[in-house]
Amino acid sequence: MEGIEVMETRPMKQTFEFSPRVKIRLSEIERLIKKHRIIVPPPSRQTLIKLCEDGTLETAGSGPTLIGWLVFEDSFHAWLRKLDGADDEEDKHRGRKPFPR
């Protein structure tokens, strides 16, 4: 097209000075448990909240945030592995921190 200058666009890269841990809302954990039939019947919301409160599921902060409970994804995966009987040795080989007891 005449008279129109086309500028080349490049994706912008943003870098963090740290790598934030991925967090999952409790409602998403409920959805995943139901969808993948991890526990049948699925635990109630109150049971999942108790798992957050007692530290079984590691959360961002000590209680719900403005958008609800936020569970660290790696903590959720560790809990699932523990339910399946996976041991902490396997986690050490993969460079993961052992699940807090």
Secondary structure in CASP SS format (residue, H / E / C, confidence):
PFRMAT SS
TARGET T0000
AUTHOR 0000-0000-0000
METHOD secondary structure of the structure
MODEL  1
M C 1.00
E C 1.00
G C 1.00
I C 1.00
E C 1.00
V C 1.00
M C 1.00
E C 1.00
T C 1.00
R C 1.00
P C 1.00
M C 1.00
K C 1.00
Q C 1.00
T C 1.00
F C 1.00
E C 1.00
F C 1.00
S C 1.00
P C 1.00
R C 1.00
V C 1.00
K E 1.00
I E 1.00
R E 1.00
L H 1.00
S H 1.00
E H 1.00
I H 1.00
E H 1.00
R H 1.00
L H 1.00
I H 1.00
K H 1.00
K H 1.00
H C 1.00
R C 1.00
I C 1.00
I C 1.00
V C 1.00
P C 1.00
P C 1.00
P C 1.00
S C 1.00
R H 1.00
Q H 1.00
T H 1.00
L H 1.00
I H 1.00
K H 1.00
L H 1.00
C H 1.00
E H 1.00
D C 1.00
G C 1.00
T C 1.00
L C 1.00
E C 1.00
T E 1.00
A C 1.00
G C 1.00
S C 1.00
G C 1.00
P C 1.00
T E 1.00
L C 1.00
I C 1.00
G E 1.00
W C 1.00
L E 1.00
V E 1.00
F E 1.00
E H 1.00
D H 1.00
S H 1.00
F H 1.00
H H 1.00
A H 1.00
W H 1.00
L H 1.00
R H 1.00
K H 1.00
L H 1.00
D C 1.00
G C 1.00
A C 1.00
D C 1.00
D H 1.00
E H 1.00
E H 1.00
D H 1.00
K H 1.00
H H 1.00
R C 1.00
G C 1.00
R C 1.00
K C 1.00
P C 1.00
F C 1.00
P C 1.00
R C 1.00
END
